[in-house]
Amino acid sequence: MNADDSVRKADGVRWRPVPQAECLMVFSPHSGRIHWLALDTWLLFELCDGRNVDAVARGYAELAGDKLGGGDARARAERGLASLLGSRLIEAAPA
């Protein structure tokens, strides 16, 4: 995934917050599996609304109270996006 690629939720996924467990339950029709997203991955999933990877990483850093300067938030965002992409919960499109 490149910084300019846009990311969005995959077609057909369904999700529902589970506040008492502080997670998001996401069903993927592609795999037939239910995924339980922790708060940080939930945030990344919500940010996947068609913006590019760089904007998602910046939004994640701002909302998570982290600064991108050290690279930690960006690295976490990129790992989380790769996981969501691998689970086919999001889709990436070249710019």
GUBA-332782 format. One line per 2 residues: number of its first residue (from 0); their letters; for each residue y, x, z of N, C-alpha, C. Coordinates in Angstrom, 2 decimals, padded with zeros to 5 digits, m for minus. Layout:
GUBA-332782
NUM> a> Y:X:Z:Y:X:Z:Y:X:Z; ...
end
This chain:
GUBA-332782
0> mn> m001.17:000.84:000.00:000.00:000.00:000.00:001.24:000.89:000.00; 002.16:000.61:m000.89:003.42:001.35:m000.96:004.50:000.62:m000.17
2> ad> 005.54:001.32:000.21:006.64:000.73:000.98:007.32:m000.40:000.24; 007.30:m000.36:m001.10:007.97:m001.40:m001.88:007.08:m002.58:m002.23
4> ds> 005.77:m002.48:m001.94:004.87:m003.60:m002.21:005.26:m004.78:m001.34; 005.18:m005.98:m001.89:005.43:m007.17:m001.08:004.11:m007.64:m000.48
6> vr> 004.20:m008.20:000.70:003.01:m008.70:001.40:003.24:m010.15:001.80; 002.17:m010.93:001.66:002.23:m012.34:002.06:000.87:m012.78:002.55
8> ka> 000.85:m013.90:003.25:m000.41:m014.44:003.74:m001.29:m014.80:002.53; m002.57:m014.54:002.63:m003.49:m014.81:001.53:m003.62:m016.32:001.32
10> dg> m003.85:m016.70:000.08:m004.04:m018.11:m000.24:m005.22:m018.67:000.55; m005.02:m019.83:001.10:m006.10:m020.55:001.77:m006.31:m020.23:003.23
12> vr> m005.67:m019.19:003.76:m005.88:m018.90:005.18:m005.23:m020.00:006.02; m005.85:m020.27:007.12:m005.34:m021.27:008.07:m005.23:m020.58:009.42
14> wr> m004.18:m020.92:010.17:m003.99:m020.27:011.47:m003.48:m021.26:012.49; m003.77:m020.91:013.74:m003.35:m021.74:014.86:m003.14:m020.85:016.08
16> pv> m001.97:m020.96:016.70:m001.72:m020.19:017.93:m002.63:m020.67:019.07; m003.05:m019.74:019.89:m003.81:m020.05:021.11:m003.01:m019.43:022.26
18> pq> m001.97:m020.15:022.71:m001.04:m019.58:023.69:m001.71:m019.14:024.99; m002.67:m019.90:025.47:m003.31:m019.53:026.73:m004.07:m018.21:026.63
20> ae> m004.46:m017.81:025.44:m005.14:m016.53:025.22:m004.20:m015.48:024.62; m002.94:m015.86:024.39:m001.94:m014.98:023.78:m002.45:m014.33:022.50
22> cl> m002.97:m015.19:021.61:m003.47:m014.69:020.34:m003.31:m015.77:019.26; m003.55:m015.37:018.03:m003.50:m016.26:016.89:m004.89:m016.30:016.29
24> mv> m005.42:m017.52:016.12:m006.71:m017.71:015.49:m006.47:m017.94:014.00; m007.09:m017.13:013.15:m006.88:m017.21:011.71:m008.24:m017.35:011.03
26> fs> m008.37:m018.38:010.19:m009.59:m018.58:009.41:m009.36:m018.10:007.99; m010.28:m017.30:007.50:m010.22:m016.81:006.12:m011.31:m017.47:005.30
28> ph> m010.93:m018.26:004.29:m011.95:m018.87:003.44:m012.65:m017.82:002.57; m012.03:m016.66:002.39:m012.63:m015.60:001.57:m013.87:m015.01:002.24
30> sg> m013.81:m014.88:003.56:m014.94:m014.30:004.28:m015.71:m015.35:005.07; m015.10:m016.52:005.28:m015.72:m017.55:006.10:m015.70:m017.21:007.58
32> ri> m014.84:m016.27:007.96:m014.76:m015.80:009.34:m013.48:m016.26:010.02; m013.55:m016.33:011.34:m012.38:m016.57:012.17:m011.98:m015.23:012.78
34> hw> m010.71:m014.91:012.67:m010.16:m013.66:013.22:m009.24:m014.03:014.37; m009.30:m013.23:015.42:m008.43:m013.43:016.58:m007.42:m012.28:016.59
36> la> m006.16:m012.61:016.34:m005.12:m011.58:016.26:m004.39:m011.46:017.60; m004.32:m010.24:018.10:m003.54:m009.95:019.31:m002.06:m010.08:018.97
38> ld> m001.22:m010.05:019.98:000.21:m010.30:019.79:000.86:m009.39:018.74; 000.54:m008.09:018.76:001.19:m007.18:017.81:000.76:m007.48:016.37
40> tw> m000.51:m007.77:016.15:m000.98:m008.09:014.81:m000.50:m009.48:014.39; m000.39:m010.37:015.34:000.15:m011.70:015.09:001.57:m011.58:014.55
42> ll> 002.37:m010.72:015.19:003.74:m010.49:014.75:003.76:m009.99:013.31; 002.93:m009.01:013.00:002.86:m008.49:011.63:002.47:m009.60:010.65
44> fe> 001.47:m010.39:011.01:001.01:m011.49:010.16:002.17:m012.45:009.85; 002.94:m012.79:010.86:004.08:m013.70:010.68:005.14:m013.09:009.77
46> lc> 005.29:m011.78:009.82:006.31:m011.11:009.00:005.89:m011.00:007.53; 004.64:m011.26:007.24:004.14:m011.18:005.86:004.48:m012.47:005.13
48> dg> 005.72:m012.55:004.70:006.23:m013.77:004.06:006.81:m013.48:002.69; 006.36:m012.36:002.09:006.86:m011.99:000.77:007.79:m010.80:000.80
50> rn> 008.19:m010.37:001.99:009.05:m009.18:002.05:008.22:m007.93:001.80; 008.90:m006.81:001.55:008.15:m005.59:001.25:007.67:m004.93:002.55
52> vd> 006.74:m004.00:002.39:006.11:m003.33:003.52:007.16:m002.66:004.40; 008.16:m002.02:003.79:009.20:m001.35:004.55:009.96:m002.36:005.43
54> av> 010.28:m003.53:004.88:011.00:m004.56:005.64:010.12:m005.10:006.77; 008.83:m005.24:006.52:007.91:m005.69:007.58:007.90:m004.66:008.71
56> ar> 007.81:m003.38:008.37:007.79:m002.32:009.39:009.08:m002.32:010.20; 010.23:m002.50:009.52:011.52:m002.56:010.24:011.57:m003.78:011.16
58> gy> 011.15:m004.93:010.65:011.14:m006.15:011.46:010.23:m006.02:012.66; 009.07:m005.41:012.45:008.13:m005.18:013.54:008.78:m004.29:014.61
60> ae> 009.42:m003.21:014.19:010.06:m002.29:015.13:011.16:m002.99:015.92; 011.97:m003.80:015.24:013.06:m004.51:015.92:012.52:m005.50:016.95
62> la> 011.55:m006.30:016.54:011.04:m007.35:017.41:010.14:m006.81:018.52; 009.47:m005.70:018.25:008.61:m005.10:019.27:009.40:m004.20:020.21
64> gd> 010.71:m004.03:019.94:011.55:m003.20:020.80:011.27:m001.73:020.63; 010.94:m001.35:019.43:010.56:000.03:019.15:011.50:000.58:018.08
66> kl> 011.64:001.85:018.02:012.48:002.48:017.00:011.60:003.16:015.97; 011.96:003.02:014.70:011.19:003.65:013.64:011.41:005.14:013.55
68> gg> 012.47:005.63:014.15:012.78:007.04:014.04:011.63:007.95:014.45; 010.92:007.61:015.51:009.80:008.43:015.95:008.55:008.24:015.12
70> gd> 008.52:007.24:014.30:007.37:007.02:013.44:006.26:006.20:014.08; 006.31:006.00:015.39:005.23:005.29:016.08:005.13:003.84:015.62
72> ar> 006.26:003.13:015.57:006.23:001.72:015.16:005.80:001.60:013.71; 006.28:002.47:012.87:005.88:002.43:011.45:004.38:002.66:011.31
74> ar> 003.87:003.64:012.03:002.43:003.94:011.97:001.61:002.75:012.45; 002.04:002.12:013.56:001.32:000.93:014.06:001.40:m000.20:013.06
76> ae> 002.58:m000.40:012.46:002.74:m001.46:011.47:001.84:m001.20:010.26; 001.80:000.03:009.79:000.98:000.35:008.63:m000.51:000.18:008.93
78> rg> m000.94:000.58:010.12:m002.34:000.37:010.50:m002.67:m001.11:010.59; m001.76:m001.88:011.18:m001.97:m003.32:011.31:m002.01:m004.01:009.96
80> la> m001.10:m003.63:009.07:m001.08:m004.21:007.72:m002.36:m003.85:006.96; m002.82:m002.62:007.12:m004.06:m002.21:006.45:m005.24:m003.03:006.97
82> sl> m005.26:m003.30:008.26:m006.32:m004.11:008.86:m006.27:m005.55:008.34; m005.06:m006.12:008.30:m004.90:m007.49:007.78:m005.31:m007.56:006.31
84> lg> m004.95:m006.54:005.56:m005.30:m006.49:004.14:m006.81:m006.36:003.98; m007.42:m005.50:004.77:m008.86:m005.30:004.72:m009.64:m006.55:005.10
86> sr> m009.08:m007.36:005.99:m009.70:m008.61:006.40:m009.40:m009.75:005.43; m008.58:m009.43:004.43:m008.17:m010.39:003.39:m007.37:m011.57:003.96
88> li> m006.61:m011.28:005.05:m005.73:m012.29:005.62:m004.35:m012.25:004.95; m004.02:m011.09:004.35:m002.77:m010.95:003.60:m003.11:m010.37:002.23
90> ea> m002.13:m010.49:001.34:m002.25:m009.93:000.00:m001.03:m009.08:m000.27; m001.22:m008.00:m001.00:m000.12:m007.11:m001.37:000.06:m007.16:m002.89
92> ap> 001.31:m007.14:m003.31:001.64:m007.14:m004.74:002.63:m006.01:m005.00; 002.39:m005.24:m006.05:003.32:m004.16:m006.40:004.71:m004.72:m006.69
94> a> 005.73:m003.92:m006.36:007.12:m004.33:m006.60:007.41:m004.41:m008.07
end
